[in-house]
Amino acid sequence: MEQLKRSLGAIVVLLGVLLLAVYKVAELTDNAILVVSAVLMLAGVGLYIFLNKMFIGNGK
């Protein structure tokens, strides 16, 4: 479970990348998907940094 918490940020980033792939393959023209994808990717990077600093800071 702890490993899942540490990799949660990377999973969120991958969801953002998956949305970008869907956008490209489906040839959509709606920019909302691009905005959601960008938010997911930025949030994922932030989560990844925050959670890893929290776990490393505790000596785990």
BADREN-856092 format. One record per residue: x, y, z of N, C-alpha, C in turn. Coordinates in steps of 0.05 Angstrom, whole numbers, plus 32768, in hexadecimal, padded with zeros to 4 digits. Layout:
XYZXYZXYZ;...
END
This chain:
80117FE88000800080008000801280198000;80288018800E803A802E8010804680347FF4;804C801F7FE6805880237FCB804480307FB8;802A80297FBC801580367FAC801380537FB1;8016805B7FCB801680777FD2802D80867FC6;804480797FC5805C80867FBA805A808A7F9C;804C80787F8E804A80797F71803080867F68;802080917F7A8007809D7F72800B80B47F5F;801F80C47F63802580DB7F51802B80D27F35;803A80BD7F33804180B27F18802880A77F0B;8016809B7F1A7FFD80907F0E7FEC80A77F03;7FEB80BD7F127FDB80D47F097FE880E07EF0;800280E27EEE800F80EB7ED6800980D97EBF;800980BF7EC3800380AD7EAD7FE680AF7EA4;7FD480B67EB67FB880BB7EAE7FB780D37E9C;7FC680E87EA27FC781007E917FD280F97E75;7FE780E97E747FF380E07E5B7FDF80CF7E4B;7FD080BE7E597FBC80AE7E4C7FA680C07E3F;7F9E80D57E4D7F8A80E77E427F9580F57E29;7FAF80FC7E297FBB81087E117FBB80F47DFA;7FC080DB7E007FC080C77DEB7FA480C37DDF;7F9080C37DF07F7480C17DE77F6D80D97DD6;7F7680F17DDE7F7181097DCF7F7D81087DB3;7F9580FD7DB27FA280FB7D987F9680E67D86;7F9080CF7D917F8680B97D817F6980BE7D77;7F5980CA7D887F3D80CF7D817F3A80E97D71;7F4F80F87D6E7F4F81117D5F7F3981247D68;7F3881287D827F2481397D8E7F2C81567D8B;7F1981687D8D7F1F81857D8A7F1881947DA3;7F0F81867DB87F0881937DD17F2081987DE2;7F2581B17DEA7F3C81B87DFA7F3981B07E17;7F2181A97E207F1D81A27E3C7F2E81897E43;7F3181777E317F40815F7E367F5E81667E3A;7F67817A7E2A7F8381827E2D7F8781907E48;7F74819F7E517F7681AD7E6B7F7681987E82;7F6481857E817F6381707E957F7D81607E96;7F87815A7E7E7FA0814C7E7D7FB7815B7E89;7FB881757E837FCE81867E8E7FCB81887EAD;7FB3818A7EB77FAF818C7ED47FB781717EE1;7FB0815B7ED57FB781417EDF7FD6813D7EE0;7FE381467ECB800081437ECA800E81547EDE;8005816D7EE18011817F7EF5800C81757F11;7FF3816D7F167FEC81627F317FFC81497F37;800081387F23800F81207F26802C81257F2D;803881387F208054813F7F268056814A7F42;8043815B7F49804381667F64803F81517F7A;802C813F7F75802881287F87804081177F8A;804D81117F73806581007F73807B810D7F85;807F81267F81809481347F91808C81357FAE;8073813D7FB4806A813F7FD0806B81257FDE;806081107FD2805E80F67FE0807A80EA7FE4;808B80EC7FD080A680E17FD380B680F07FE8;80B3810A7FEA80C181197FFF80B68111801A;809C810D801C809081058035809A80EA803E;809C80D7802C80A580BC803380C380BC8038;80D280CA802980EF80CB802D80F680DA8047;80E680EF804D80EA80FE806580E580EE807E;80D480D9807D80CF80C8809480E380B18096;80F680B08084810A809B808581018080807A;80EB8080806B80E08067806080EA80628045;
END
